[in-house]
Amino acid sequence: MSKTLSFDFEYEHDYTLIGVHTSLEDYRLAFFLNKVLNLKFKRYREDLDFESKGCSFSFFVYEDEVNYKSWSLISNKQYFFEKEKFDFANLFQNEPKVSYLIPEKRKVDFFIKISGNIDSESLQLIMQKIKGIKNIIALYTVEPNKLKSKDYLIF
C-alpha cells in the first residue's frame, strides 16, 4: 500500500503591487513614471505573451541595482478584433474584445510591480508622486495573495 503525501504551499510574495487606473497609453505612463520617480523604464524586447489567452500585454522594466529593486510596468488590458468577424465595410460597427492579465481586477489599466523590500513610508511617497501625474484616475496597492491569477505576475 503506497501513501501519498500532500501539503499546501503558500508562497510569500516579495514584491509590492500597485493598481493604476488611467487613460494614458503605456509608453506615456512609462515616460511620466520615469520623470516623477527618477526611474528608467524601458520597454522589454518582448511583451508578456499568453497563448492560452490568445494575447500579449505590454511590459516595461527597470533594474535599480543601487537600491536592489526591480520595477515592472505591465498592462492589464489587451484590446483586439476577432479576425474572422472583422469587416472593413462596417469598421465602426466592429467592437474590440478585451482580454485581461488579471481578470478579477478588470478596472485596473496597469500594474506596477516593485520587487524587493520597501517600507510603508517609501511606498506612500512613491504613490503620492504617481498620483500627481495628470490623467491618473486612481491608484492603490493590491494584495497579490488574494488574486486568483497571481501566477501571471511571476516573471
Buried (B, 14 or more C-beta within 10 A) or exposed (E): EEEEEEEEEEEEBEBBBBBBBBEBEBEBBBBBBBEBBEBBBEBBEEBBEBEEBEBBBBBBBBEBEEEEBBBBBBBBBBEEEEEEEEEEEEEEEBEEEEBBBBEEBEEBBBBBBBBEEBEEEEBEEBBEBBEEBEEBEEBEBBEBEEBEEBEBBEE
